[in-house]
Amino acid sequence: MPATATAPIIPGLAIPDLAGKAVLVTGASTGIGAALALAYAAQKCRVALHYNSSQEAAEKLGRTIRDGGGEVFLVQGDFSIPADVERVVEDSAQHFGRLDGLVNNAGGMLGRVPYAELTETHYDAVMDLNARSVLTASRKAIPWLKRQGGFIVNTSSIAARNGAGGGAGLYGSSKAFVSNVTRGMAKELIGFGIRVNAVAPGTIATAFHERYSTDEQMKGMVATIPQGRAGTPQDCVGAYLFLSSDLLSGYITGQVIEVNGGQLMP
């Protein structure tokens, strides 16, 4: 059965302290972000669903959440543009009158470019989307989160620790930035009741790899996974929900949870 707001992506799971929370999920129209939007809605969160160019997918997902009895706010923005990032956060918080959680999931590789061929333009594009947007969204969200406490969960990557594959080194470096920013923010914000953690997915079968990895590359990556398969967006959901709940992870902050089927065992 497809997951809806009333047919949870993790059947039977109910996390009571998430109910009613206003959560902004960035990059939420497809892949891991879409699975997260459904999962938070299933936990009776009010979900701000951010998208950039995938309007049709976002609207379809929004209808799915509403049809299941959930509350969702769709908001568009190009996360390579800081002003758009600020607007998305502010509009989401204003819509719900509060913000309890921010999931910084928007990002992308933007192409495989070897270091020897790296241009300033490509560097700026990757770092603006994957690194700067996390700082900007978090900075804009912090005053809202301070009002009652809350959480930030960032999406890092296995590439942050293994250097990434051919031509993806800059992407990996941008995600290493996210992992370290997670730790620094956790130290600064815990005094305000804001926990900051990250999830680092491994090789996940999404449009990301359809776009940037050949079949041969995917086979090579899967061969390094002890569980013998690529992950799915649903495989990642539990870690995010866990880190969002004070009941489940109230004494956890500044951590990066690896979700990779054993592909990397730090």
C-alpha positions as CSV (number, residue, x, y, z in Angstrom):
1,M,0.0,0.0,0.0
2,P,1.4,3.4,-0.8
3,A,2.4,5.5,2.2
4,T,-0.1,8.3,3.1
5,A,-0.6,10.5,6.1
6,T,-2.9,7.8,7.5
7,A,-0.9,4.8,6.2
8,P,2.4,5.5,7.8
9,I,5.6,4.9,6.0
10,I,6.6,2.8,9.1
11,P,3.4,0.9,9.8
12,G,2.2,1.1,13.4
13,L,4.7,3.7,14.5
14,A,3.4,6.5,16.6
15,I,5.8,9.1,18.2
16,P,3.5,11.1,20.5
17,D,5.8,14.1,21.0
18,L,5.9,14.9,17.3
19,A,2.2,15.3,16.9
20,G,1.3,18.9,16.2
21,K,4.8,20.0,15.5
22,A,5.4,22.4,12.6
23,V,8.3,21.0,10.5
24,L,9.9,22.4,7.4
25,V,11.4,19.8,5.1
26,T,13.6,21.3,2.3
27,G,14.1,19.5,-0.9
28,A,10.9,17.5,-0.2
29,S,9.3,16.9,-3.6
30,T,11.2,13.7,-4.5
31,G,13.5,11.1,-3.0
32,I,14.4,11.1,0.6
33,G,12.7,14.5,1.1
34,A,9.4,13.2,-0.1
35,A,9.6,10.1,2.1
36,L,10.3,12.4,5.0
37,A,7.3,14.7,4.3
38,L,5.1,11.6,4.3
39,A,6.6,10.3,7.5
40,Y,6.3,13.5,9.4
41,A,2.7,13.9,8.2
42,A,2.0,10.4,9.4
43,Q,3.2,11.4,12.8
44,K,0.6,14.2,12.7
45,C,3.1,17.0,12.1
46,R,2.2,20.1,10.2
47,V,4.5,19.9,7.2
48,A,6.0,22.7,5.2
49,L,7.0,21.0,1.9
50,H,9.7,22.9,0.0
51,Y,10.5,22.3,-3.6
52,N,12.3,24.1,-6.4
53,S,11.5,23.0,-9.9
54,S,9.5,19.8,-9.2
55,Q,6.1,21.6,-8.8
56,E,4.0,18.7,-10.2
57,A,5.6,16.2,-7.9
58,A,5.3,18.5,-4.9
59,E,1.6,19.2,-5.6
60,K,0.9,15.5,-5.9
61,L,2.6,14.8,-2.6
62,G,0.7,17.6,-1.0
63,R,-2.6,16.1,-2.2
64,T,-1.6,12.7,-0.8
65,I,-0.9,14.3,2.6
66,R,-4.2,16.2,2.6
67,D,-6.2,13.2,1.4
68,G,-4.8,11.3,4.4
69,G,-6.0,14.0,6.8
70,G,-2.6,15.8,7.1
71,E,-1.8,19.5,7.1
72,V,0.8,20.7,4.5
73,F,2.1,24.0,3.2
74,L,3.8,24.0,-0.2
75,V,6.5,26.6,-0.7
76,Q,8.8,27.0,-3.7
77,G,12.4,28.4,-3.7
78,D,15.8,28.0,-5.4
79,F,18.1,27.1,-2.5
80,S,21.2,28.3,-4.4
81,I,19.8,31.8,-3.8
82,P,20.1,33.0,-0.1
83,A,17.1,35.3,-0.4
84,D,14.9,32.4,-1.5
85,V,16.1,30.3,1.4
86,E,15.3,33.0,3.8
87,R,11.8,33.5,2.3
88,V,11.0,29.8,2.4
89,V,11.8,29.5,6.1
90,E,10.0,32.7,7.0
91,D,6.9,31.9,5.0
92,S,6.7,28.4,6.5
93,A,7.0,29.7,10.0
94,Q,4.5,32.5,9.4
95,H,2.1,30.1,7.9
96,F,2.0,27.9,10.9
97,G,2.7,30.6,13.5
98,R,5.6,28.6,14.8
99,L,8.5,26.4,13.7
100,D,9.4,23.3,15.8
101,G,11.8,21.5,13.4
102,L,13.9,22.2,10.3
103,V,15.1,19.4,8.1
104,N,17.9,20.7,5.8
105,N,17.6,18.2,3.0
106,A,17.8,20.3,-0.1
107,G,21.0,19.7,-2.1
108,G,22.6,18.0,-5.1
109,M,25.8,17.0,-6.9
110,L,25.2,19.2,-9.9
111,G,27.4,17.0,-12.1
112,R,30.6,14.9,-11.8
113,V,33.5,17.3,-12.3
114,P,37.1,16.1,-11.6
115,Y,39.1,18.4,-9.4
116,A,41.5,19.1,-12.3
117,E,38.6,20.5,-14.3
118,L,36.8,22.3,-11.5
119,T,35.7,25.8,-12.3
120,E,34.9,28.7,-9.9
121,T,31.4,28.7,-11.2
122,H,30.8,25.0,-10.4
123,Y,32.4,25.4,-7.0
124,D,30.1,28.3,-6.1
125,A,27.0,26.4,-7.4
126,V,27.7,23.3,-5.3
127,M,28.7,25.1,-2.2
128,D,25.8,27.6,-2.4
129,L,23.3,24.8,-2.7
130,N,24.8,22.2,-0.3
131,A,26.6,24.3,2.3
132,R,25.5,28.0,2.3
133,S,21.8,27.0,2.2
134,V,22.1,25.0,5.4
135,L,23.6,28.0,7.2
136,T,21.1,30.4,5.8
137,A,18.0,28.2,6.5
138,S,19.3,27.4,10.0
139,R,20.1,31.1,10.8
140,K,16.6,32.1,9.7
141,A,14.9,29.3,11.6
142,I,16.8,29.7,14.9
143,P,14.7,32.7,16.3
144,W,11.6,30.7,15.7
145,L,13.0,27.5,17.2
146,K,14.2,29.4,20.3
147,R,10.6,30.3,21.2
148,Q,9.9,26.8,22.4
149,G,12.9,24.7,21.6
150,G,13.1,22.3,18.7
151,F,15.3,20.4,16.3
152,I,17.4,20.7,13.2
153,V,18.3,17.6,11.2
154,N,20.7,18.0,8.4
155,T,21.3,15.7,5.5
156,S,24.9,14.8,5.1
157,S,26.2,11.9,3.0
158,I,28.5,8.9,3.1
159,A,30.6,11.0,0.7
160,A,31.5,13.3,3.6
161,R,33.7,10.6,5.0
162,N,34.9,8.5,2.0
163,G,35.8,11.3,-0.4
164,A,33.1,10.4,-2.8
165,G,33.4,8.7,-6.2
166,G,35.0,10.0,-9.4
167,G,34.1,13.6,-10.1
168,A,32.0,14.0,-6.9
169,G,34.8,15.1,-4.6
170,L,33.4,18.6,-4.2
171,Y,30.0,17.3,-3.4
172,G,31.6,15.1,-0.7
173,S,33.5,18.1,0.7
174,S,30.3,20.2,0.8
175,K,28.6,17.4,2.8
176,A,31.7,17.2,5.1
177,F,31.0,20.9,5.8
178,V,27.4,20.0,6.7
179,S,28.6,17.3,9.1
180,N,31.0,19.7,10.9
181,V,28.5,22.6,10.9
182,T,26.1,20.2,12.6
183,R,28.5,19.7,15.5
184,G,29.3,23.4,15.9
185,M,25.6,24.4,15.8
186,A,24.8,21.7,18.3
187,K,27.2,23.2,20.8
188,E,25.8,26.7,20.3
189,L,22.1,26.0,20.3
190,I,21.6,23.3,23.0
191,G,21.3,26.1,25.6
192,F,18.2,27.2,23.8
193,G,16.6,23.7,23.8
194,I,17.5,23.2,20.2
195,R,19.1,19.8,19.3
196,V,21.1,19.6,16.0
197,N,22.0,16.3,14.4
198,A,22.5,14.9,10.9
199,V,21.8,11.8,8.9
200,A,24.4,10.6,6.3
201,P,22.7,8.3,3.7
202,G,24.8,5.9,1.8
203,T,24.0,4.7,-1.7
204,I,20.3,5.3,-2.0
205,A,18.3,4.4,-5.1
206,T,16.8,7.8,-6.0
207,A,16.7,10.1,-9.0
208,F,20.1,11.4,-7.7
209,H,21.9,8.3,-8.9
210,E,19.7,7.9,-12.0
211,R,21.1,11.3,-13.0
212,Y,24.7,11.1,-11.9
213,S,25.7,7.4,-11.8
214,T,25.9,4.9,-14.6
215,D,24.6,1.4,-14.2
216,E,28.2,0.2,-13.9
217,Q,28.9,2.7,-11.2
218,M,25.8,1.7,-9.2
219,K,26.8,-2.0,-9.5
220,G,30.2,-1.2,-8.2
221,M,28.8,0.7,-5.2
222,V,26.3,-1.9,-4.3
223,A,29.0,-4.5,-4.4
224,T,30.6,-2.7,-1.4
225,I,27.4,-2.9,0.7
226,P,27.3,-5.8,3.2
227,Q,23.5,-5.8,3.1
228,G,23.8,-6.5,-0.7
229,R,21.5,-3.8,-2.0
230,A,21.2,-0.1,-2.4
231,G,19.1,1.7,0.2
232,T,15.7,3.3,-0.4
233,P,14.3,6.6,0.8
234,Q,12.2,4.7,3.3
235,D,15.3,3.1,4.8
236,C,16.4,6.6,5.9
237,V,13.2,7.8,7.4
238,G,13.6,6.1,10.8
239,A,16.8,8.0,11.6
240,Y,15.3,11.4,10.9
241,L,12.2,10.6,13.0
242,F,14.4,9.3,15.9
243,L,16.5,12.5,15.9
244,S,13.4,14.7,15.8
245,S,11.8,13.2,18.9
246,D,12.9,14.4,22.4
247,L,11.3,11.2,23.8
248,L,13.6,9.0,21.7
249,S,16.7,11.1,21.4
250,G,16.5,13.9,23.9
251,Y,20.1,13.3,25.1
252,I,21.6,13.2,21.6
253,T,22.9,16.2,19.8
254,G,25.9,17.0,17.5
255,Q,25.8,13.4,16.0
256,V,25.8,12.2,12.4
257,I,24.0,8.9,12.0
258,E,25.2,6.8,9.1
259,V,22.5,5.0,7.1
260,N,24.3,2.9,4.6
261,G,23.8,-0.9,4.9
262,G,27.3,-1.3,6.4
263,Q,29.0,0.3,3.3
264,L,30.9,2.5,5.8
265,M,31.6,1.5,9.3
266,P,33.4,4.5,11.0
